[in-house]
Amino acid sequence: MEPWKRRKGLIRGRARFTATFDPMEREVLGDLAATVAEALIRRAQSAPRDELAEMTGMPSGHREAPDDPALRRLLPDFEREGDEEYEGDNSLLRSLHENDICRGKLENLQFITEALGPDGNVAVVVPESEVHAWIAGLNDIRLYVASGEVNGEAAEEERSRLVEWLAFNQDSLLAALMG
């Protein structure tokens, strides 16, 4: 993969960011984005039903942290036991906000899959308005892969190289964004 580059737009000065992936890199990134999205969708769909929430329209979700270590990296507790100012209730905060957090992460991953396109295009163009979503989506994919849960128990060296490539991709995009 070539590093991301910032290209100035002709209309209204809006920049766009471009990168060229190897065909295998493009396929791996698309597959990883789909894998993380599927895990988040399963988590959101498995939330218990709450009659009060349905009557009032208030969102309600899981009260407990995910069992899956990869999802636990993406959906950590809001506060830790033992924090000096711990006054909250993690289960209440999780039930109120986890679905919205999942929705935001899914939207970021959707930007990635749409930019990669269905036709196997290796030249990726990301408009300036979507670059922050790309960075957040790449970060979620990197965290998920680093947990070691992608495709079962992948070899540690292979997972490490994949995490390193995702970090380079994210860092390169950040460097292009910052100029």
Summary of the structure (lengths in Angstrom):
residues: 179
radius of gyration: 18.4
end to end distance: 19.1
largest distance: 53.6
contacts: 504
relative contact order: 0.19
helix: 58%
strand: 7%
